[in-house]
Amino acid sequence: MSGTPHEVRFVTLHGHRRAYVKAGQGPVVLLLHGLGCDHTTWEPVIDSLARRYTVIAPDLLGHGQSAKPRADYSLGGYANGMRDLLTVLGIDKATVVGHSFGGGVAMQFAYQVPERTERLILVASGGLGPEVSPAIRAVTTPGFDQAMRVLTLPGVRHVGMAGMRALSRTPCKLTRDLDEVAEIYDSFKDPYACAAIRHVVRAVVDWRGQIVTMADRAYLTQEMPMSVIWGRDDKVIPVRHASNAAALAADARVEIIPDAGHFPHKDHPHRFAKIVHEFIRSTQPATYSRARFRSLLKSGQSRPQLASVTSIDTA
């Protein structure tokens, strides 16, 4: 299911063009896409969310219609970029929603600028455990660039994309996300996009899996409402990582959506938007206190407790 395409706007930050979509009015919701994607991954839910909120959906640097320079593609660099984008747009605070790699950016944003983060919503997020799809680990291998030069030749790429899209339409749960993977694969035809994605992946993944984790700083979420949303059939990042989030942040609200893969916002957009709205409606925005933040840093992490996991029936 796809939503209506929205007007893409542009702003220049630090000499680099940044693309973003803005829709709706009300409290701000910042949507951060995953690796190799762009703002269009959120199209199925933008209109639903825009009925109540101001939705900002950027193309992260190195993705979509944003610039793809030789630049800082670390989580910290991305978090700074989102801070500066909100500043230029005149936005002080936001509920930050991050999918997959964008979840890692969202967590880093909340850590770096807690005074500007009202809530944190993680969707099939990275940073909650080491396991990740072998396809993502493959990006870190020495032969990745050479393989992509062959696999993105016009004839090879078109056949590959057609095959992925055909498989995505079958009832097999293992192939449900291949339509999105096909779009990511197509983006690799741009050597600058390919190089940017390689830099991104190598900053957070090695041959053994994810190397960046929120575990050592999860206790800081005590002062911030957090929701975790996952598709039960996720084959990119295991759904058990949602339980990791619950153990690390005892007050996190965890939602597991049946019959959904790595992109639950695309598999069940209306249910996803409802979950986001109910979370925002039922929680108060975080209030930043420098004294409280200092106290948390000094006290360190207490032993986490497992939060309950709620299963959502999508029937």
N, C-alpha and C positions, 0 to 999 in steps of 0.2 A: 504494500500500500504506500502511495506517495502523496505528499501534500503539494499545494500549488507553489511553484518556485517564487521566491521573494527577491526583491531588488537588492542587488549587492552594492554596498557602499565601500568607499575606500578612504583611508587616512594614512598619512606618511608618519612613521615613528622612527627616529634615529636613522633617517635616510632610506628606510625600506617600506615599501607599500604593504599595508595590511588590509585585507578584505574582511567584511563582516556584514551580517544581516541584522536589522533592527526592526522589531514588530511589537505592536501592542502598547499598553499603558499600565502603570501600576508599579508595585515593587519589582526590582530587577532580578531576573534569572539569567545567569551567564552559562551558556552551553558550550562545553569544550569537547571536541570530537577526538576520536582515536587515531592511531598511527595510520598514515596513508590515506585517511579520509579527509573530508572538509565539512563545511557547514551543512551541505545537502543531506548528510546522514540524519540530521534532525528535522528535515522537512515534514515527515509524518506527524510530528508533535508540535511544531512551532505555532500553527494557528490555534490549536487547542489551548496551549499555554498563554498565547497572546491575548486571549479573552480576559485574563485576569492580571497578567504581568507584562512588564517591559522585557522582551526577550532579546538578548544579545547573543548571536551565534557567529563567532569569528572563524576564519580560516587561519589556523596556527601558522606561524612562520615556516616556510618550506613546504606548505601544503596548499592545495586548491589554487585560488587566484591571488594569494599573498606571495610576496617576494620569496625567492629561494637562494639567498646569498650564502657565501661562506661566512658562517656566523656561529653564535653560541646557541647550540641546540640542547642544552642541558635543561633539566626540570626547573632549576632556579632561573635560567634565562627566560624560559617560557612564562613562569610566574611573574617575572618582572614585566614582560611584554603585556600580559593581561592587566596588570596594575596600571601601566601607562595608557593602555587603550581605554580603560574605564575612566581614567583621569581626563583624557582628551575629550571623551564623550560627556563629561560633566557628571559622572556617576560616582557616588561616594561609597555605596555598599551594595552587595549582591548576594543572593543565594547561588552558590557555585555548583554546577552539575558537570561531572566529568566522566566520560566513557572510556574504558580501556586505558590507553596511554594518557588520555585527557584526565582520567581519574588521578593519575600520579601528579599531573600538573595542578589539578584542583587541590590535592592535599598539600602540595608545596606552596601554593598560593595562600591557603589557610594558615600555614605555618609562618610564612614570611610576612603576611599582612593580615593578621587576625582581626585587626580593628576595622577591616573592610569586608570581612566575611561574615554574613549573617547565618548561613547554614551551609552544610556540606552534603552533597548527594553523589555517591559513587555508584557507577553503573558498570558492572563487569570489569572492575577496576584493576589496573596493575598496582604493584606495591604492597600486595597482601599475602604474598607467598612466592616461592621460587619457580613453580611450574608455569610453563608457557608453551604454546604450540611450537612444534619443530620448525614450521615454516618461518616463524619469527626468529628463532635461533639461527636459522640458515643465513639470515641477513648479515650476521657477524662473521661468517666464514670468509677466508681469503679469496675464494673463487666467485663470490657473489656478483661482483661487477661484470666479470667476463660472462657469467651465465645470463645475466640480464641483457647484455648486449645481443645475445642470440635469441633469447626468449621474447624480446620486444621488437624483433624484426616484424614488419607489417603483417606478412602472411602468417607467421607463427603466432603472433599476438592475437590476431582475429580468430584463428582456430581455437586457441586456448580460451579466450573469453567466451566464445560461443559454447564450448564444451562445459565451462563452469556454469554458465547461465542455464543451460539445459539441465544439468545435474541439480541445480538449486530448486528446480520445479518438481523434482521427484519427492515422494513422501519420506525419503530417508533422512533421519535426523542428522546424520553425519555430514550431509551436503547442504543443509538449510542456509548457511551463510555464504555460499559460494557466489551469489549474485553481487554481494558487497566486496568479496575478495576479487572478483573480476574487475570492479571499478578501481580497486587499489592497484591491481596488476597493470591496468591500462595507464595509470598515472606514471608508471615506471618508464614509459616511452620518452618522457622528458628527463634527460640526464641530470639536470639540476635537482629535480624532485627526487630522483633516485639517490643522488648523493646526500641530500638533506635527510631522507629517511634512514640511510645507512648511518649517518652521524647520530640521529636520534636513538636508533636501536642500540648502537654500540655504547651509548651513555648509560643504558639501563639494563642491558641483557648481555650475557656472555654464553659460551657453549653449554654451561650448566643450567642456564635459566635466568630469571630476574635477579638483579644484584642490588636493586634499590628497594627499600622496605620502609613502611611507616611504623614498624614495631617499636623502635626505640623512642618515638615521639608521640605515640598514640595517646598517652595519658593527657596530653595537652587538649584533646578533644572533649575533656570533661566539661568545658565551658561553652561548647558549641554543639547545637543539634546536628546529628549525623544520620543519614539514611543510606542503606546499601541495597541496591536492586540488582538481581542476577537472573539470567535465564537458566532453567534447570538443565537444558541440553547444551550448554556452552562447551564447545570443543577447542576454544582458543585459550581461555583461562578457566581452570576448573571451578565449578560452582562451590566446591568445598572451601574456596578462599573466602566466601561470604561468612562462613563460620569463623574463619580466622579474624575477620573484621569484628565479629561479635565478641570474640574472646579478647581482642585488643582494646576495644572501646565498648565497655559494658552497657552503656546507654544507647548504643546505636540501634536504630530500627531497621531490621533486615527483612526484605521481601524477596522470596524466591518465586519466579513466575513459571509455571509449567508450560510445556510446548513453546518454549522460546530458547533461542540460541545466544550467541554473543551480542546480538543487537536487539534486546528486548523492546527498545523504543520503536523499532521497525516492525517486529513481529506482532506486537500488541500495542499500537500507539495510543488508543483511547484509554486502555487500562494503565499504561505507563503515565500518561498525563494525569489521570485520576490519583495515582499513588503520589506523584509529585505535589499535586495540589493539596491532598489530605495532609501530607507531611508539613507543608508550609503553613496551612491553616491551623494545624493543631500544635504548633511550636512557636515559641517566642524567638525573635532574632537574638543572636549572641550579642552580649554587651561586653566590649573589651575593657578590661581593667589592667593597667600596667602592674599594679601592685599584686593582683591575683596571678597574673602571668609570671611575675617574678617568683611568687611563692611556689607555683607549680614547678618551675624550673629548678628551684632549690631543693624541693622535696623529692623530685624524681618520680619514677614510675612505681605505682603500687601493683600488687599482683592482680592481673585482669580476671574478670569473671565472665562466664559465657552468657550471652544474651539469648533470649528466645528467638527462634526463627519462624517467621510467619509465612505459610504457603498460600499463594493467591490463586484461586480457581478462575481461570480465564474463560470458562464455558459461558 
